[in-house]
Amino acid sequence: MVTVRYYATLRPITKRKEETIDGVKTVSDLLEKLNEEYGEDFRKQMYDGQSLFKNVIILVNGNNITTIKGLDTEIKNDDRVDLFPPVAGG
């Protein structure tokens, strides 16, 4: 199982700080599963149309997926995925 940790505006949508997810092989699979689970509110926080917002940060075991294989980054049991939606403020 993969541990997924949610930050900022994702926490009120998921109603949790973290959870474990089974049956996903890539970051893309994980996001698809989360979109199905949490619906449009989750999707609006992460996607600009069909693409992720440019300032979304997704870490797998502390490494930004942009430095690995992007959405094709493989994930396996005992991995940790941190999801940071775009945040604004001052």
C-alpha positions as CSV (number, residue, x, y, z in Angstrom):
1,M,0.0,0.0,0.0
2,V,1.1,3.5,-0.8
3,T,0.8,6.3,1.9
4,V,-0.7,9.5,0.5
5,R,-0.3,12.7,2.4
6,Y,-2.5,15.7,1.7
7,Y,-1.7,19.3,2.3
8,A,-3.4,22.7,2.2
9,T,-6.7,22.8,0.4
10,L,-6.8,19.1,-0.2
11,R,-7.3,18.3,3.5
12,P,-10.8,19.7,3.7
13,I,-11.8,17.8,0.6
14,T,-10.3,14.4,1.6
15,K,-11.2,15.0,5.3
16,R,-7.8,13.5,6.3
17,K,-4.1,14.3,6.5
18,E,-3.1,10.9,5.0
19,E,-4.4,7.6,3.9
20,T,-3.2,4.4,2.3
21,I,-4.1,3.4,-1.2
22,D,-3.7,0.0,-2.9
23,G,-3.6,-1.1,-6.5
24,V,-1.8,1.9,-8.1
25,K,1.5,1.6,-10.1
26,T,2.2,5.1,-11.2
27,V,1.5,8.6,-10.0
28,S,-1.0,9.0,-12.9
29,D,-2.9,5.9,-11.6
30,L,-3.0,7.3,-8.2
31,L,-4.4,10.7,-9.3
32,E,-7.0,8.9,-11.4
33,K,-8.1,6.9,-8.4
34,L,-8.2,10.0,-6.2
35,N,-10.2,11.9,-8.8
36,E,-12.8,9.1,-8.8
37,E,-12.8,9.0,-5.0
38,Y,-13.0,12.7,-4.2
39,G,-14.7,14.0,-7.3
40,E,-14.7,17.5,-8.9
41,D,-13.6,19.4,-5.8
42,F,-10.3,17.4,-5.7
43,R,-9.9,17.7,-9.5
44,K,-10.3,21.5,-9.4
45,Q,-7.5,21.8,-6.8
46,M,-5.1,19.9,-9.0
47,Y,-6.0,20.3,-12.6
48,D,-6.2,23.2,-15.1
49,G,-8.3,21.6,-17.7
50,Q,-6.7,18.3,-18.6
51,S,-3.2,19.1,-17.2
52,L,-2.0,19.5,-13.7
53,F,-1.5,23.1,-12.6
54,K,2.1,24.1,-13.2
55,N,2.7,24.8,-9.5
56,V,1.3,21.5,-8.1
57,I,4.0,19.6,-6.3
58,I,4.0,15.9,-6.0
59,L,6.8,14.1,-4.1
60,V,7.5,10.4,-4.1
61,N,9.6,9.5,-1.1
62,G,10.6,13.1,-0.9
63,N,11.6,13.4,-4.6
64,N,9.8,15.8,-6.9
65,I,8.2,13.8,-9.8
66,T,9.5,16.4,-12.2
67,T,13.0,15.1,-11.6
68,I,11.9,11.5,-12.1
69,K,9.4,10.5,-14.8
70,G,6.6,13.0,-14.1
71,L,3.1,11.4,-14.0
72,D,4.7,8.1,-15.2
73,T,6.8,7.9,-12.0
74,E,6.3,4.4,-10.6
75,I,5.1,3.9,-7.1
76,K,5.2,0.7,-5.1
77,N,4.2,-0.7,-1.7
78,D,5.6,1.3,1.2
79,D,6.2,4.4,-0.9
80,R,5.0,7.8,0.4
81,V,3.4,10.3,-2.0
82,D,2.9,14.0,-0.8
83,L,0.4,16.1,-2.7
84,F,0.7,19.9,-2.6
85,P,-1.9,21.8,-4.5
86,P,-1.2,25.3,-5.7
87,V,-1.4,27.8,-2.8
88,A,-1.6,31.5,-2.8
89,G,-1.4,34.0,0.0
90,G,0.6,36.7,1.5
